[in-house]
Amino acid sequence: MVSNDRLESGTVSREMLESLEQSFQQFQARADKLAAAYTTMRQDFCNVNLELDRTNRELAESLARQEETQTYLNSILESMNNGVVGVDITGTITQFNTAAARITGYTPDAVLGKGYGEVLGEESDAAMSVLHVLRTGRGHQRQEKTIWHNDGHPVPVSFQSALLRDQSNRILGAVEIFTDMSRIKELEKEMQRTRTMAALGEMAATVAHEIRNPLGAMGVWAGLLERDFDPADSRRETVRKLIDALSRLNKIVSNLLVYTRPVNSTFRPVSMRDLVGETLDFIQIEVDRLGRNIRIDRNWDPAYEATIDGDPEKLQQALMNLCLNAVQAMPEQGLLSVHIDSPGPASEYIPLRITDTGHGIEEGRLSKIFDPFHTTKENGTGLGLAIVRKFIEHHSGYITAKSRLNEGTSFSVFLPQTKRKE
């Protein structure tokens, strides 16, 4: 505080003091404003930082979601059995999944970045190409065409295609999805062959039925004619040949009727051991009649008591055919082995193996031996093994064969055993 004496003495004038005090008050007011502005700016800066952190977190989460979605979509594309090819607006391949690589034979690295027409070629019908979709904007729905594999063979495919657009409806490119139809086409051809065979079978059954009675009558008359000739008459041998030929024709007709007619059976429990044992008894008689040096080995436990539900007559006919084939494959000597194995703990089938040491079957013909009218014998009918498989499958079983040329053949028959009652 300035004293009155100094004021009176004129050292500091009142006006200067008031001006100084006013300036200080203005400075103080401005300082308060600056402090308030700094506090506000600091708060705003903190808010901006918080908002920026929040935005960064949201952006990171959005990018993570986008990356996860992209990975998910890529996983879907790679796991699809359908080929997927994506192109941009210039027709350059931008997407090529594993299935597309498998179907076409091209690796993704070899085609990405190349033109669609350069890799897969322009279709002879240009309207079937994905490039046509880019030009016209019209896609395809479940149509069929042929594309060419990398090694040059044609691949029939079923395909569909469409334009790709973004959220603004701007065209990004086009996509084509295709499925390999090779197996389906093969099945269609096989079905057609089956239908043809079924029609031929019906016709053959009708023809066989019509000629069976005349054949029987011819056999009777030939037998009577043979009886009328003296044993020394040369014509008797001619009639004998005629009777043998008629007998063979009758066998062919009978087998044809058996193969083409539905199997009607009455199932009952059948002992596997007894069934196979009785069959081999008949085979032993046939071997003795032919005078061949063929040994028959019976390989199963005498206490074996497994049973199957089946028709013993048809099962025995199937086993007889297999064993007689084995005997005929050993013209002079050999070994016929029959094994009945015990089924495994979890198996429903009884395994039966019939093995010979005959001349065997060529590898190229082994897959066809169960086809009707396919035979490896000079005078065979080609129906014996076809009937065997028909009877085995009629009993819900199955049969396989293994063979080595000049070493022998082995047939494995699997028949379901009788289910035990709990």
LINGI-V434057 format. One line per field, one symbol per residue. ss: DSSP state (a for helix, b for strand, c for the rest). psi: psi as a letter, one per 20 degrees, with the letter a starting at -180 (. if undefined). burial: # if it has 16 or more other C-alpha atoms within 10 Angstrom, else .. A space follows every 50 residues. Layout:
# LINGI-V434057
ss: ???
psi: ???
burial: ???
This chain:
# LINGI-V434057
ss: cccaaaaaaccccaaaaaaaaaaaaaaaaaaaaaaaaaaaaaaaaaaaaa aaaaaaaaaaaaaaaaaaaaaaaaaaaaacccbbbbbbcccbbbbbcaaa aaaacccaaaacccbaaaaacccccaaacaaaaaaacccbbbbbbbbbcc cccbbbbbbbbbbbbcccccbbbbbbbbbbcaaaaaaaaaaaaaaaaaaa aaaaaaaaaaaaaaaaaaaaaaaaaaaacccccaaaaaaaaaaaaaaaaa aaaaaaaaaacccccccbbbbaaaaaaaaaaaaaaaaaaaccbbbbbbbc ccccccbbbbcaaaaaaaaaaaaaaaaaccccbbbbbbbbccccccccbb bbbbbcccccccaaaacccccccccccccccccaaaaaaaaaaacccbbb bbbbcccbbbbbbbbbbccccc
psi: ppqhghghijgpqhhhghgghhhgggggghhhgggghgggggghgggggg hggggggggghghggghgggggghggghiqippppqqaiijppiporghh ghhhjqqghihpirqghhgiqpqhohijqhhhghhhjpaqolrqaprpqh iiqqopqprqrrqpqahjjpphbqqppqppjggghghgghhghggghggh ggghgggghhigghggghgghhghhhhiqqhiphhhhghghgggghgggh gggghggghhqqooqoqrpppgggghghghghhhggghhikqmppoponr phjpjqqqoaohghghgghggghhggghinhgrapopppoqpqrhjqiqp pppoprkbirpqhiihijhiqqjpqjqgkqijighhhghghghhjkarqr qqqppjhrqppppoppqppqp.
burial: .................................................. ..........................##..########..########## #.##.#.#..##..##..##.##...########....##...######. ....##########........#########................... #..##..#...#..#...#..#...#.........#..#..##..#..## .##.######.........####.##..##..##..#......#.#.... .....#######.##########.###.##...#######.##.....## ###########....#..##.#####....############.##.###. #.##...###########....
